[in-house]
């Protein structure tokens, strides 16, 4: 959120980390983000995300909070 309490927009062309265990959701959201001009790094496993994501800079992360793992 910015100082006025509004959600800050992710800059066009941002690198977005995407984590979801549902492959169809992962593909759909990745397609939507790419069509908006973003670079998407998809992850279907929380372990893979935790292993790789912290070492890589990103503009934002979209994470499924109700994964079984």
FIKE-967171 format. One line per field, with one value per atom (N, C-alpha, C): residue number from 0; x, y, z; atom name; residue in one letter. Coordinates in steps of 0.02 Angstrom, whole numbers, always signed. Example, Ala and Ser with C-alpha at 12.3 -4.5 7.8 and 13.67 -1.06 7.14 Angstrom:
BEGIN
num: [0;0;0;1;1;1]
x: [+660;+615;+660;+642;+684;+645]
y: [-284;-225;-165;-112;-53;+2]
z: [+390;+390;+390;+354;+357;+394]
atome: [N;CA;C;N;CA;C]
residu: [A;A;A;S;S;S]
This chain:
BEGIN
num: [0;0;0;1;1;1;2;2;2;3;3;3;4;4;4;5;5;5;6;6;6;7;7;7;8;8;8;9;9;9;10;10;10;11;11;11;12;12;12;13;13;13;14;14;14;15;15;15;16;16;16;17;17;17;18;18;18;19;19;19;20;20;20;21;21;21;22;22;22;23;23;23;24;24;24;25;25;25;26;26;26;27;27;27;28;28;28;29;29;29;30;30;30;31;31;31;32;32;32;33;33;33;34;34;34;35;35;35;36;36;36;37;37;37;38;38;38;39;39;39;40;40;40;41;41;41;42;42;42;43;43;43;44;44;44;45;45;45;46;46;46;47;47;47;48;48;48;49;49;49;50;50;50;51;51;51;52;52;52;53;53;53;54;54;54;55;55;55;56;56;56;57;57;57;58;58;58;59;59;59;60;60;60;61;61;61;62;62;62;63;63;63;64;64;64;65;65;65;66;66;66;67;67;67;68;68;68]
x: [+42;+0;+45;+22;+61;+43;+74;+64;-7;-45;-114;-162;-135;-177;-205;-184;-207;-158;-182;-137;-95;-30;+15;+10;+10;+6;+74;+73;+135;+154;+215;+234;+228;+206;+201;+270;+274;+337;+373;+338;+368;+377;+424;+434;+390;+346;+297;+311;+317;+323;+253;+236;+169;+172;+135;+135;+64;+50;-16;-7;-39;-33;-82;-130;-179;-151;-131;-98;-142;-208;-251;-253;-254;-252;-185;-132;-64;-58;-81;-78;-120;-181;-227;-202;-179;-154;-90;-46;+16;+0;-48;-67;-94;-136;-164;-109;-63;-9;+37;+52;+95;+61;-5;-41;-42;-31;-27;+45;+91;+159;+208;+189;+234;+273;+329;+368;+346;+329;+302;+348;+363;+400;+351;+323;+274;+305;+273;+294;+232;+236;+179;+192;+252;+270;+297;+271;+297;+371;+394;+465;+509;+488;+525;+525;+467;+460;+508;+508;+551;+625;+641;+710;+737;+695;+719;+699;+640;+613;+654;+677;+713;+776;+807;+868;+855;+794;+776;+733;+750;+711;+647;+594;+530;+492;+448;+406;+349;+328;+272;+267;+232;+220;+145;+118;+48;+50;+21;+28;-40;-52;-111;-100;-142;-133;-164;-201;-234;-207;-141;-110;-101;-106;-101;-32;+20;+89;+107]
y: [-59;+0;+62;+114;+176;+218;+276;+317;+343;+344;+367;+310;+249;+192;+156;+174;+139;+84;+33;-20;+7;-2;+20;-29;-3;-45;-77;-138;-170;-139;-115;-83;-131;-104;-145;-172;-235;-266;-293;-295;-320;-395;-420;-492;-516;-563;-587;-661;-677;-747;-773;-830;-857;-928;-939;-1005;-1030;-1088;-1120;-1194;-1238;-1310;-1334;-1293;-1311;-1287;-1335;-1319;-1275;-1286;-1245;-1173;-1163;-1095;-1063;-1101;-1077;-1053;-1094;-1076;-1014;-1012;-957;-890;-891;-829;-807;-854;-838;-806;-834;-806;-736;-724;-658;-607;-626;-581;-566;-617;-607;-561;-569;-527;-454;-443;-375;-348;-388;-365;-384;-429;-449;-512;-521;-583;-626;-689;-732;-791;-804;-863;-907;-959;-1002;-1057;-1072;-1125;-1165;-1231;-1272;-1306;-1295;-1326;-1273;-1272;-1224;-1235;-1296;-1310;-1280;-1288;-1258;-1182;-1154;-1082;-1057;-1090;-1069;-1078;-1128;-1141;-1089;-1070;-1026;-953;-939;-870;-821;-837;-786;-761;-801;-782;-738;-732;-696;-635;-579;-518;-521;-493;-491;-428;-406;-348;-367;-430;-453;-528;-557;-629;-640;-687;-707;-779;-789;-853;-881;-944;-980;-996;-970;-979;-1043;-1080;-1141;-1202;-1210;-1268;-1323;-1387;-1441;-1450;-1430;-1439;-1386]
z: [+0;+0;+0;-33;-32;+29;+34;+94;+102;+48;+52;+68;+79;+96;+36;-24;-85;-101;-136;-159;-216;-211;-264;-322;-383;-442;-456;-481;-503;-570;-577;-640;-699;-756;-817;-832;-849;-864;-802;-746;-684;-688;-649;-642;-585;-600;-552;-537;-473;-451;-439;-467;-463;-434;-380;-346;-339;-370;-363;-379;-340;-353;-406;-424;-476;-544;-585;-649;-694;-695;-738;-714;-649;-621;-636;-626;-639;-712;-759;-830;-846;-819;-833;-806;-743;-713;-747;-763;-799;-866;-902;-968;-960;-910;-898;-882;-838;-819;-878;-918;-977;-1028;-1036;-1083;-1061;-996;-969;-972;-1000;-1010;-957;-911;-857;-876;-844;-848;-789;-802;-750;-738;-674;-653;-616;-649;-616;-573;-517;-472;-452;-454;-433;-366;-338;-275;-227;-165;-116;-102;-104;-91;-145;-208;-263;-257;-241;-232;-178;-120;-65;-80;-120;-138;-187;-236;-289;-281;-256;-256;-215;-155;-116;-150;-191;-225;-286;-306;-367;-350;-379;-367;-408;-381;-416;-395;-439;-423;-378;-381;-340;-342;-294;-291;-283;-322;-316;-290;-231;-196;-176;-192;-169;-95;-52;+20;+48;+6;+31;-6;-5;-36;+15;-4;+44;+75;+39;+64;+114]
atome: [N;CA;C;N;CA;C;N;CA;C;N;CA;C;N;CA;C;N;CA;C;N;CA;C;N;CA;C;N;CA;C;N;CA;C;N;CA;C;N;CA;C;N;CA;C;N;CA;C;N;CA;C;N;CA;C;N;CA;C;N;CA;C;N;CA;C;N;CA;C;N;CA;C;N;CA;C;N;CA;C;N;CA;C;N;CA;C;N;CA;C;N;CA;C;N;CA;C;N;CA;C;N;CA;C;N;CA;C;N;CA;C;N;CA;C;N;CA;C;N;CA;C;N;CA;C;N;CA;C;N;CA;C;N;CA;C;N;CA;C;N;CA;C;N;CA;C;N;CA;C;N;CA;C;N;CA;C;N;CA;C;N;CA;C;N;CA;C;N;CA;C;N;CA;C;N;CA;C;N;CA;C;N;CA;C;N;CA;C;N;CA;C;N;CA;C;N;CA;C;N;CA;C;N;CA;C;N;CA;C;N;CA;C;N;CA;C;N;CA;C;N;CA;C;N;CA;C;N;CA;C;N;CA;C;N;CA;C;N;CA;C]
residu: [X;X;X;X;X;X;X;X;X;X;X;X;X;X;X;X;X;X;X;X;X;X;X;X;X;X;X;X;X;X;X;X;X;X;X;X;X;X;X;X;X;X;X;X;X;X;X;X;X;X;X;X;X;X;X;X;X;X;X;X;X;X;X;X;X;X;X;X;X;X;X;X;X;X;X;X;X;X;X;X;X;X;X;X;X;X;X;X;X;X;X;X;X;X;X;X;X;X;X;X;X;X;X;X;X;X;X;X;X;X;X;X;X;X;X;X;X;X;X;X;X;X;X;X;X;X;X;X;X;X;X;X;X;X;X;X;X;X;X;X;X;X;X;X;X;X;X;X;X;X;X;X;X;X;X;X;X;X;X;X;X;X;X;X;X;X;X;X;X;X;X;X;X;X;X;X;X;X;X;X;X;X;X;X;X;X;X;X;X;X;X;X;X;X;X;X;X;X;X;X;X;X;X;X;X;X;X]
